[in-house]
Amino acid sequence: MLLAGQGLGRPYFTSPGVPEDRKAALRAAFDATMKDPDFLAEIAKARLEVSPTSGVEIDRLLADIYASPREVIEKAKQAVRN
C-alpha cells in the first residue's frame, strides 16, 4: 500500500470528464512518442532512462489502489505515523 504509487512514476494527466476519443488520442500520442526512434535517440544521447507505463496500466494500478480494503489503509496510516 505504501509503495503502490511508485508504479505511477511521473504520470501525465488531464482534467476529469475528458471525452473518451480525446483520452484515446492523448494515450496514442504518448505511446507513439515512447516508441519514436528520434525520441529514443535523444534519450540515449542524454543518457537518460525512460520506462513508460501505459494509460491502461495506470488505470489498472489506480483501480487496485482504490480497491484496497479499509483495514489495509488504516494499517498503512498507522505505519506512516510511527
Biopython code that builds the backbone (N, CA, C, O; Angstrom):
import numpy as np
from Bio.PDB.StructureBuilder import StructureBuilder

atoms = [
    (1, "MET", "N", (0.821, -1.189, 0.000)),
    (1, "MET", "CA", (0.000, 0.000, 0.000)),
    (1, "MET", "C", (0.866, 1.254, 0.000)),
    (1, "MET", "O", (0.607, 2.190, -0.757)),
    (2, "LEU", "N", (1.891, 1.276, 0.843)),
    (2, "LEU", "CA", (2.714, 2.473, 0.964)),
    (2, "LEU", "C", (3.568, 2.733, -0.271)),
    (2, "LEU", "O", (3.933, 3.878, -0.538)),
    (3, "LEU", "N", (3.885, 1.699, -1.016)),
    (3, "LEU", "CA", (4.741, 1.852, -2.192)),
    (3, "LEU", "C", (3.958, 1.791, -3.504)),
    (3, "LEU", "O", (4.550, 1.858, -4.581)),
    (4, "ALA", "N", (2.665, 1.666, -3.423)),
    (4, "ALA", "CA", (1.843, 1.484, -4.633)),
    (4, "ALA", "C", (2.018, 2.618, -5.642)),
    (4, "ALA", "O", (1.993, 2.383, -6.850)),
    (5, "GLY", "N", (2.190, 3.811, -5.165)),
    (5, "GLY", "CA", (2.324, 4.956, -6.060)),
    (5, "GLY", "C", (3.593, 4.974, -6.880)),
    (5, "GLY", "O", (3.676, 5.696, -7.874)),
    (6, "GLN", "N", (4.588, 4.191, -6.483)),
    (6, "GLN", "CA", (5.838, 4.172, -7.235)),
    (6, "GLN", "C", (5.628, 3.671, -8.655)),
    (6, "GLN", "O", (6.355, 4.068, -9.565)),
    (7, "GLY", "N", (4.650, 2.811, -8.854)),
    (7, "GLY", "CA", (4.367, 2.320, -10.197)),
    (7, "GLY", "C", (3.823, 3.389, -11.118)),
    (7, "GLY", "O", (3.805, 3.219, -12.337)),
    (8, "LEU", "N", (3.381, 4.491, -10.535)),
    (8, "LEU", "CA", (2.834, 5.577, -11.337)),
    (8, "LEU", "C", (3.923, 6.477, -11.900)),
    (8, "LEU", "O", (3.712, 7.135, -12.919)),
    (9, "GLY", "N", (5.068, 6.516, -11.264)),
    (9, "GLY", "CA", (6.167, 7.343, -11.757)),
    (9, "GLY", "C", (5.795, 8.812, -11.789)),
    (9, "GLY", "O", (5.388, 9.390, -10.781)),
    (10, "ARG", "N", (5.940, 9.397, -12.947)),
    (10, "ARG", "CA", (5.584, 10.809, -13.160)),
    (10, "ARG", "C", (4.495, 10.857, -14.220)),
    (10, "ARG", "O", (4.776, 11.110, -15.391)),
    (11, "PRO", "N", (3.268, 10.618, -13.820)),
    (11, "PRO", "CA", (2.199, 10.497, -14.813)),
    (11, "PRO", "C", (1.795, 11.835, -15.433)),
    (11, "PRO", "O", (1.891, 12.893, -14.811)),
    (12, "TYR", "N", (1.348, 11.746, -16.664)),
    (12, "TYR", "CA", (0.684, 12.863, -17.320)),
    (12, "TYR", "C", (-0.800, 12.663, -17.072)),
    (12, "TYR", "O", (-1.290, 11.535, -17.120)),
    (13, "PHE", "N", (-1.508, 13.726, -16.813)),
    (13, "PHE", "CA", (-2.938, 13.586, -16.589)),
    (13, "PHE", "C", (-3.645, 14.830, -17.089)),
    (13, "PHE", "O", (-3.023, 15.853, -17.374)),
    (14, "THR", "N", (-4.942, 14.720, -17.186)),
    (14, "THR", "CA", (-5.767, 15.831, -17.625)),
    (14, "THR", "C", (-6.962, 15.919, -16.688)),
    (14, "THR", "O", (-7.069, 15.155, -15.729)),
    (15, "SER", "N", (-7.839, 16.837, -16.966)),
    (15, "SER", "CA", (-8.985, 17.049, -16.090)),
    (15, "SER", "C", (-10.019, 15.928, -16.211)),
    (15, "SER", "O", (-10.074, 15.235, -17.227)),
    (16, "PRO", "N", (-10.827, 15.756, -15.184)),
    (16, "PRO", "CA", (-11.888, 14.756, -15.253)),
    (16, "PRO", "C", (-12.890, 15.097, -16.349)),
    (16, "PRO", "O", (-13.084, 16.266, -16.683)),
    (17, "GLY", "N", (-13.510, 14.088, -16.895)),
    (17, "GLY", "CA", (-14.556, 14.303, -17.887)),
    (17, "GLY", "C", (-14.075, 14.486, -19.311)),
    (17, "GLY", "O", (-14.866, 14.835, -20.187)),
    (18, "VAL", "N", (-12.808, 14.259, -19.557)),
    (18, "VAL", "CA", (-12.299, 14.362, -20.925)),
    (18, "VAL", "C", (-12.999, 13.286, -21.771)),
    (18, "VAL", "O", (-13.052, 12.124, -21.369)),
    (19, "PRO", "N", (-13.531, 13.665, -22.929)),
    (19, "PRO", "CA", (-14.200, 12.670, -23.768)),
    (19, "PRO", "C", (-13.267, 11.509, -24.116)),
    (19, "PRO", "O", (-12.061, 11.689, -24.286)),
    (20, "GLU", "N", (-13.848, 10.329, -24.214)),
    (20, "GLU", "CA", (-13.071, 9.117, -24.459)),
    (20, "GLU", "C", (-12.215, 9.206, -25.721)),
    (20, "GLU", "O", (-11.087, 8.713, -25.734)),
    (21, "ASP", "N", (-12.734, 9.831, -26.785)),
    (21, "ASP", "CA", (-11.949, 9.915, -28.018)),
    (21, "ASP", "C", (-10.699, 10.771, -27.831)),
    (21, "ASP", "O", (-9.650, 10.471, -28.402)),
    (22, "ARG", "N", (-10.805, 11.824, -27.043)),
    (22, "ARG", "CA", (-9.631, 12.668, -26.771)),
    (22, "ARG", "C", (-8.642, 11.949, -25.867)),
    (22, "ARG", "O", (-7.430, 12.027, -26.070)),
    (23, "LYS", "N", (-9.166, 11.249, -24.873)),
    (23, "LYS", "CA", (-8.285, 10.476, -23.994)),
    (23, "LYS", "C", (-7.532, 9.425, -24.797)),
    (23, "LYS", "O", (-6.334, 9.223, -24.594)),
    (24, "ALA", "N", (-8.228, 8.760, -25.701)),
    (24, "ALA", "CA", (-7.584, 7.749, -26.550)),
    (24, "ALA", "C", (-6.520, 8.389, -27.436)),
    (24, "ALA", "O", (-5.453, 7.809, -27.634)),
    (25, "ALA", "N", (-6.799, 9.578, -27.971)),
    (25, "ALA", "CA", (-5.825, 10.270, -28.825)),
    (25, "ALA", "C", (-4.579, 10.657, -28.025)),
    (25, "ALA", "O", (-3.457, 10.498, -28.506)),
    (26, "LEU", "N", (-4.774, 11.160, -26.815)),
    (26, "LEU", "CA", (-3.635, 11.531, -25.971)),
    (26, "LEU", "C", (-2.787, 10.311, -25.619)),
    (26, "LEU", "O", (-1.558, 10.370, -25.646)),
    (27, "ARG", "N", (-3.452, 9.213, -25.292)),
    (27, "ARG", "CA", (-2.724, 7.995, -24.959)),
    (27, "ARG", "C", (-1.959, 7.455, -26.166)),
    (27, "ARG", "O", (-0.816, 7.015, -26.040)),
    (28, "ALA", "N", (-2.592, 7.492, -27.326)),
    (28, "ALA", "CA", (-1.934, 7.004, -28.545)),
    (28, "ALA", "C", (-0.713, 7.864, -28.868)),
    (28, "ALA", "O", (0.329, 7.342, -29.265)),
    (29, "ALA", "N", (-0.841, 9.173, -28.698)),
    (29, "ALA", "CA", (0.287, 10.066, -28.968)),
    (29, "ALA", "C", (1.439, 9.795, -27.997)),
    (29, "ALA", "O", (2.601, 9.758, -28.403)),
    (30, "PHE", "N", (1.119, 9.609, -26.731)),
    (30, "PHE", "CA", (2.156, 9.297, -25.737)),
    (30, "PHE", "C", (2.846, 7.983, -26.088)),
    (30, "PHE", "O", (4.074, 7.907, -26.109)),
    (31, "ASP", "N", (2.052, 6.949, -26.364)),
    (31, "ASP", "CA", (2.623, 5.640, -26.695)),
    (31, "ASP", "C", (3.495, 5.714, -27.943)),
    (31, "ASP", "O", (4.551, 5.084, -28.003)),
    (32, "ALA", "N", (3.057, 6.484, -28.939)),
    (32, "ALA", "CA", (3.843, 6.635, -30.169)),
    (32, "ALA", "C", (5.160, 7.358, -29.880)),
    (32, "ALA", "O", (6.204, 6.997, -30.424)),
    (33, "THR", "N", (5.107, 8.373, -29.029)),
    (33, "THR", "CA", (6.331, 9.099, -28.669)),
    (33, "THR", "C", (7.328, 8.180, -27.987)),
    (33, "THR", "O", (8.528, 8.256, -28.255)),
    (34, "MET", "N", (6.846, 7.318, -27.114)),
    (34, "MET", "CA", (7.737, 6.416, -26.383)),
    (34, "MET", "C", (8.416, 5.396, -27.301)),
    (34, "MET", "O", (9.393, 4.762, -26.904)),
    (35, "LYS", "N", (7.906, 5.235, -28.525)),
    (35, "LYS", "CA", (8.488, 4.300, -29.493)),
    (35, "LYS", "C", (9.198, 5.012, -30.642)),
    (35, "LYS", "O", (9.797, 4.366, -31.501)),
    (36, "ASP", "N", (9.131, 6.339, -30.656)),
    (36, "ASP", "CA", (9.687, 7.120, -31.756)),
    (36, "ASP", "C", (11.218, 7.026, -31.774)),
    (36, "ASP", "O", (11.861, 7.316, -30.765)),
    (37, "PRO", "N", (11.810, 6.624, -32.906)),
    (37, "PRO", "CA", (13.271, 6.478, -32.982)),
    (37, "PRO", "C", (14.037, 7.758, -32.652)),
    (37, "PRO", "O", (15.068, 7.703, -31.981)),
    (38, "ASP", "N", (13.546, 8.910, -33.116)),
    (38, "ASP", "CA", (14.238, 10.171, -32.822)),
    (38, "ASP", "C", (14.196, 10.483, -31.325)),
    (38, "ASP", "O", (15.196, 10.903, -30.743)),
    (39, "PHE", "N", (13.043, 10.277, -30.716)),
    (39, "PHE", "CA", (12.916, 10.481, -29.274)),
    (39, "PHE", "C", (13.862, 9.553, -28.518)),
    (39, "PHE", "O", (14.583, 9.987, -27.619)),
    (40, "LEU", "N", (13.855, 8.286, -28.886)),
    (40, "LEU", "CA", (14.715, 7.307, -28.217)),
    (40, "LEU", "C", (16.197, 7.626, -28.403)),
    (40, "LEU", "O", (17.003, 7.404, -27.500)),
    (41, "ALA", "N", (16.552, 8.148, -29.578)),
    (41, "ALA", "CA", (17.943, 8.537, -29.817)),
    (41, "ALA", "C", (18.339, 9.696, -28.907)),
    (41, "ALA", "O", (19.443, 9.710, -28.363)),
    (42, "GLU", "N", (17.451, 10.658, -28.742)),
    (42, "GLU", "CA", (17.735, 11.793, -27.855)),
    (42, "GLU", "C", (17.861, 11.339, -26.403)),
    (42, "GLU", "O", (18.712, 11.829, -25.662)),
    (43, "ILE", "N", (17.016, 10.411, -26.012)),
    (43, "ILE", "CA", (17.085, 9.868, -24.651)),
    (43, "ILE", "C", (18.438, 9.181, -24.432)),
    (43, "ILE", "O", (19.093, 9.390, -23.411)),
    (44, "ALA", "N", (18.836, 8.372, -25.392)),
    (44, "ALA", "CA", (20.120, 7.667, -25.288)),
    (44, "ALA", "C", (21.277, 8.668, -25.265)),
    (44, "ALA", "O", (22.214, 8.520, -24.480)),
    (45, "LYS", "N", (21.212, 9.675, -26.118)),
    (45, "LYS", "CA", (22.257, 10.701, -26.185)),
    (45, "LYS", "C", (22.396, 11.433, -24.847)),
    (45, "LYS", "O", (23.502, 11.770, -24.423)),
    (46, "ALA", "N", (21.266, 11.670, -24.196)),
    (46, "ALA", "CA", (21.275, 12.368, -22.903)),
    (46, "ALA", "C", (21.558, 11.427, -21.740)),
    (46, "ALA", "O", (21.614, 11.846, -20.584)),
    (47, "ARG", "N", (21.735, 10.150, -22.062)),
    (47, "ARG", "CA", (21.997, 9.131, -21.038)),
    (47, "ARG", "C", (20.912, 9.101, -19.966)),
    (47, "ARG", "O", (21.188, 9.019, -18.769)),
    (48, "LEU", "N", (19.672, 9.171, -20.437)),
    (48, "LEU", "CA", (18.523, 9.095, -19.547)),
    (48, "LEU", "C", (17.879, 7.726, -19.649)),
    (48, "LEU", "O", (18.087, 6.996, -20.619)),
    (49, "GLU", "N", (17.117, 7.397, -18.665)),
    (49, "GLU", "CA", (16.375, 6.142, -18.687)),
    (49, "GLU", "C", (14.891, 6.459, -18.728)),
    (49, "GLU", "O", (14.393, 7.240, -17.917)),
    (50, "VAL", "N", (14.197, 5.861, -19.662)),
    (50, "VAL", "CA", (12.752, 6.039, -19.777)),
    (50, "VAL", "C", (12.118, 4.661, -19.760)),
    (50, "VAL", "O", (12.456, 3.798, -20.570)),
    (51, "SER", "N", (11.199, 4.464, -18.831)),
    (51, "SER", "CA", (10.457, 3.207, -18.788)),
    (51, "SER", "C", (8.977, 3.552, -18.615)),
    (51, "SER", "O", (8.453, 3.569, -17.501)),
    (52, "PRO", "N", (8.320, 3.824, -19.737)),
    (52, "PRO", "CA", (6.944, 4.308, -19.701)),
    (52, "PRO", "C", (5.944, 3.255, -19.226)),
    (52, "PRO", "O", (6.143, 2.052, -19.394)),
    (53, "THR", "N", (4.887, 3.743, -18.640)),
    (53, "THR", "CA", (3.751, 2.920, -18.240)),
    (53, "THR", "C", (2.552, 3.430, -19.026)),
    (53, "THR", "O", (2.287, 4.632, -19.046)),
    (54, "SER", "N", (1.836, 2.537, -19.664)),
    (54, "SER", "CA", (0.702, 2.947, -20.493)),
    (54, "SER", "C", (-0.444, 3.478, -19.637)),
    (54, "SER", "O", (-0.520, 3.209, -18.438)),
    (55, "GLY", "N", (-1.318, 4.225, -20.265)),
    (55, "GLY", "CA", (-2.507, 4.733, -19.581)),
    (55, "GLY", "C", (-3.384, 3.613, -19.069)),
    (55, "GLY", "O", (-3.973, 3.721, -17.994)),
    (56, "VAL", "N", (-3.474, 2.542, -19.830)),
    (56, "VAL", "CA", (-4.270, 1.387, -19.411)),
    (56, "VAL", "C", (-3.690, 0.788, -18.129)),
    (56, "VAL", "O", (-4.433, 0.430, -17.215)),
    (57, "GLU", "N", (-2.378, 0.683, -18.066)),
    (57, "GLU", "CA", (-1.729, 0.143, -16.875)),
    (57, "GLU", "C", (-1.896, 1.083, -15.682)),
    (57, "GLU", "O", (-2.108, 0.627, -14.558)),
    (58, "ILE", "N", (-1.803, 2.380, -15.917)),
    (58, "ILE", "CA", (-2.029, 3.358, -14.839)),
    (58, "ILE", "C", (-3.445, 3.198, -14.290)),
    (58, "ILE", "O", (-3.647, 3.195, -13.075)),
    (59, "ASP", "N", (-4.430, 3.064, -15.188)),
    (59, "ASP", "CA", (-5.813, 2.849, -14.748)),
    (59, "ASP", "C", (-5.923, 1.604, -13.878)),
    (59, "ASP", "O", (-6.626, 1.613, -12.867)),
    (60, "ARG", "N", (-5.231, 0.531, -14.265)),
    (60, "ARG", "CA", (-5.281, -0.706, -13.503)),
    (60, "ARG", "C", (-4.647, -0.522, -12.127)),
    (60, "ARG", "O", (-5.190, -0.981, -11.122)),
    (61, "LEU", "N", (-3.499, 0.150, -12.083)),
    (61, "LEU", "CA", (-2.838, 0.407, -10.798)),
    (61, "LEU", "C", (-3.722, 1.241, -9.871)),
    (61, "LEU", "O", (-3.831, 0.946, -8.680)),
    (62, "LEU", "N", (-4.344, 2.272, -10.414)),
    (62, "LEU", "CA", (-5.226, 3.111, -9.599)),
    (62, "LEU", "C", (-6.432, 2.331, -9.095)),
    (62, "LEU", "O", (-6.839, 2.483, -7.943)),
    (63, "ALA", "N", (-7.003, 1.499, -9.955)),
    (63, "ALA", "CA", (-8.145, 0.679, -9.535)),
    (63, "ALA", "C", (-7.741, -0.242, -8.393)),
    (63, "ALA", "O", (-8.507, -0.430, -7.447)),
    (64, "ASP", "N", (-6.542, -0.821, -8.472)),
    (64, "ASP", "CA", (-6.053, -1.692, -7.404)),
    (64, "ASP", "C", (-5.866, -0.911, -6.100)),
    (64, "ASP", "O", (-6.221, -1.392, -5.024)),
    (65, "ILE", "N", (-5.311, 0.288, -6.206)),
    (65, "ILE", "CA", (-5.096, 1.110, -5.011)),
    (65, "ILE", "C", (-6.436, 1.471, -4.372)),
    (65, "ILE", "O", (-6.608, 1.328, -3.161)),
    (66, "TYR", "N", (-7.381, 1.937, -5.182)),
    (66, "TYR", "CA", (-8.685, 2.348, -4.655)),
    (66, "TYR", "C", (-9.509, 1.173, -4.137)),
    (66, "TYR", "O", (-10.438, 1.369, -3.354)),
    (67, "ALA", "N", (-9.184, -0.029, -4.559)),
    (67, "ALA", "CA", (-9.905, -1.221, -4.097)),
    (67, "ALA", "C", (-9.317, -1.792, -2.811)),
    (67, "ALA", "O", (-9.782, -2.821, -2.320)),
    (68, "SER", "N", (-8.308, -1.137, -2.268)),
    (68, "SER", "CA", (-7.673, -1.637, -1.042)),
    (68, "SER", "C", (-8.692, -1.689, 0.092)),
    (68, "SER", "O", (-9.485, -0.764, 0.268)),
    (69, "PRO", "N", (-8.665, -2.766, 0.848)),
    (69, "PRO", "CA", (-9.575, -2.867, 1.994)),
    (69, "PRO", "C", (-9.299, -1.767, 3.024)),
    (69, "PRO", "O", (-8.158, -1.341, 3.204)),
    (70, "ARG", "N", (-10.331, -1.330, 3.675)),
    (70, "ARG", "CA", (-10.229, -0.248, 4.659)),
    (70, "ARG", "C", (-9.190, -0.568, 5.742)),
    (70, "ARG", "O", (-8.446, 0.314, 6.171)),
    (71, "GLU", "N", (-9.143, -1.830, 6.179)),
    (71, "GLU", "CA", (-8.188, -2.189, 7.242)),
    (71, "GLU", "C", (-6.741, -2.063, 6.775)),
    (71, "GLU", "O", (-5.859, -1.751, 7.575)),
    (72, "VAL", "N", (-6.490, -2.301, 5.499)),
    (72, "VAL", "CA", (-5.136, -2.132, 4.953)),
    (72, "VAL", "C", (-4.771, -0.653, 4.938)),
    (72, "VAL", "O", (-3.644, -0.282, 5.268)),
    (73, "ILE", "N", (-5.710, 0.174, 4.562)),
    (73, "ILE", "CA", (-5.485, 1.623, 4.543)),
    (73, "ILE", "C", (-5.184, 2.124, 5.955)),
    (73, "ILE", "O", (-4.274, 2.929, 6.154)),
    (74, "GLU", "N", (-5.949, 1.646, 6.924)),
    (74, "GLU", "CA", (-5.724, 2.068, 8.308)),
    (74, "GLU", "C", (-4.351, 1.613, 8.815)),
    (74, "GLU", "O", (-3.668, 2.368, 9.506)),
    (75, "LYS", "N", (-3.948, 0.398, 8.482)),
    (75, "LYS", "CA", (-2.620, -0.086, 8.889)),
    (75, "LYS", "C", (-1.516, 0.745, 8.235)),
    (75, "LYS", "O", (-0.500, 1.039, 8.865)),
    (76, "ALA", "N", (-1.715, 1.116, 6.990)),
    (76, "ALA", "CA", (-0.734, 1.954, 6.297)),
    (76, "ALA", "C", (-0.631, 3.320, 6.972)),
    (76, "ALA", "O", (0.465, 3.854, 7.145)),
    (77, "LYS", "N", (-1.772, 3.875, 7.347)),
    (77, "LYS", "CA", (-1.765, 5.169, 8.056)),
    (77, "LYS", "C", (-0.982, 5.062, 9.365)),
    (77, "LYS", "O", (-0.190, 5.943, 9.699)),
    (78, "GLN", "N", (-1.213, 3.981, 10.098)),
    (78, "GLN", "CA", (-0.502, 3.789, 11.360)),
    (78, "GLN", "C", (1.003, 3.648, 11.137)),
    (78, "GLN", "O", (1.801, 4.179, 11.909)),
    (79, "ALA", "N", (1.382, 2.941, 10.097)),
    (79, "ALA", "CA", (2.808, 2.744, 9.796)),
    (79, "ALA", "C", (3.482, 4.075, 9.480)),
    (79, "ALA", "O", (4.634, 4.288, 9.856)),
    (80, "VAL", "N", (2.796, 4.947, 8.812)),
    (80, "VAL", "CA", (3.359, 6.245, 8.452)),
    (80, "VAL", "C", (3.476, 7.137, 9.684)),
    (80, "VAL", "O", (4.428, 7.906, 9.816)),
    (81, "ARG", "N", (2.525, 7.029, 10.561)),
    (81, "ARG", "CA", (2.544, 7.860, 11.783)),
    (81, "ARG", "C", (3.662, 7.463, 12.742)),
    (81, "ARG", "O", (4.160, 8.300, 13.496)),
    (82, "ASN", "N", (4.056, 6.205, 12.719)),
    (82, "ASN", "CA", (5.062, 5.726, 13.684)),
    (82, "ASN", "C", (6.455, 5.932, 13.205)),
    (82, "ASN", "O", (7.406, 5.581, 13.904)),
]
sb = StructureBuilder()
sb.init_structure("model")
sb.init_model(0)
sb.init_chain("A")
sb.init_seg("    ")
for serial, (resi, resn, name, xyz) in enumerate(atoms, 1):
    if name == "N":
        sb.init_residue(resn, " ", resi, " ")
    sb.init_atom(name, np.array(xyz, "f"), 0.0, 1.0, " ", f" {name:<3s}", serial, name[0])
structure = sb.get_structure()
